[in-house]
Structures are given as structure tokens and as C-alpha cells.
Amino acid sequence: PENEDIQTIEFNNVYFKYPGTNEYILKGISFKIEKGKHYAIVGKNGSGKTTITKLLLRLYQVNRGEILINGKNISDYSIEKIHSFFSVVYQDYAKYAISVKENIGIGNLNYQTEARIKEVVEAVGLKSVIEDLPEGYNTPLGKVLKNGVDLSGGQWQRIALARTLMRENTLKILDEPTASLDPIQESNLYKNYGKIAKDSTTIFISHRLGSTKLADIILLIDDGKILSSGSHEELMREQGLYREMFCKQKEWYDEK
Ligand code: ADP
């Protein structure tokens, strides 16, 4: 069907090493993603989180095991189809030298209604910033354009997040696009993002655990394996790595 969207994703015992290297980065990963739920993939830097998203976007092929989308092997879809399934934002998101409106609307060329743009801008906390720009939503962004206004790192990140919200039927992957924000700003942003993306499936990746409480299911990755999965409360009860990371980071979130 034309507008097929993702009902399920399954990783079945996936092993992966980057081409030209010998070390497995993913070592037998299995999990299932279901439509409409919010997932967080957490773990230390280098544990393999981003690699999982690269396999989902089929930038690489698995060495062993399989990835199924709606029950069908990921290699049996066209690349265009794969791209149509996902809205992704990485840390090194794109900054386009075009207007605010176009920067956000690029997320959905078929559906650039003003109302939707305003809604997503509000969700990412940019409403007042944009309204204060010389030409509002029509202000050109970036320094290369005449009259262009450059935004701060954190504001650009919010633009990139807004872009993913424009297409409603996609599965959203947020791979630490909030690195320029402090942990509390990140956690507030994800809260609002989650409200507007409530019916969309989302996977967000972080080594900061303040926002993982918002996820229905947390996948804890360590050294290329899934160490544990469950809700925040379940993982806290296990007295393992998740709890340890959470307690270490707790001071980032305490009211000063
Ligand atoms: P995380 O997202 O958890 O920080 P990554 O998935 O980015 O971790 O990386 C996992 C491991 O894979 C790291 O050791 C990293 O150095 C290695 N890696 C990432 N990209 C490549 C690549 N293109 N070629 C070889 N090794 C890579």
C-alpha cells in the first residue's frame, strides 16, 4: 500500500561488524519495536546505540541474524521505502540556508500547513524565538543568505526536531540531537516532543537518563549486547548498570 507505515520491527540475534574490521560491534541483539510506543536506547558511549539506527536505515547489512520490518526482511524493501518509514535526526543534523518555514516544512513537502508548523514549533520551544526574528517564519536562516540570521546550536537542534514532527506517520529516531542543551532543557524538550508525537513510534538514543523515564520501554545496551530492557521502574529495581548510571547522573537533574 502507498502509505504503509511501521507496525513492528524485529531484531533477531543480530551480529554486525563494520566493513573492513574484525570486531563485532553488535553481538547477538534481539528486540521488538511496536507501533505507537516510545523507546529509549541507552548505554555508555561506544556501546553500539547509533550502529543500531544505521542498520535500521540500511546504511549497512547485518552479518548474522535478521531485521524484519512488518514481518518482512529489511533487505526486501527498496531504499526509498526504507527512507519513507523514518524521520531521523542525528547530532550532526542538517542546517539549511533557507527560511525558518522552509527549514521545518522540508520534513513534509506535502503537508506544509502554517497551522502544523506553528504546532511543532511550539512543541520544540521555539515559538517566541521565531516570532522575535525580523521576518518571523520567513526569516532566512544561516549566515550565507542576505539578511540571514544564525541560530544558536541548541536552537538549530530544535529546528531539526521540529522537522521530524512534520511527517506524522513516520517512526521517529532521535539520536542525541540535544547535545547542545543542558540535561534539564533536554528532558523538557523531550517531554513536549513526546506530547505531539504521542501516536508516533519513537526511538530516542541517549547516554543521559533524565528523559528515559518518559519511554515505555528502555533498551539498555552494553558492549554490543542488550543487558536489560523494561520500564524505568523495572530497570531501577534491578540494581544494575541502569541504576548505577541513573544515580551518577542524578545531580544533573536536582533542583539547585
Ligand atoms: P554509541 O552510539 O553507543 O556511542 P556507536 O554505535 O556509535 O556507539 O559505536 C559503537 C562502536 O562502533 C564504537 O567502538 C565505534 O568506534 C565503532 N564504529 C562506529 N562507526 C564505525 C565505522 N564507520 N567503522 C568502524 N567502526 C565504527
Residues whose N, C-alpha, C, O or C-beta is under 5 A from the ligand:
A	BS01	ADP	Y18 I25 K44 N45 G46 S47 G48 K49 T50 T51
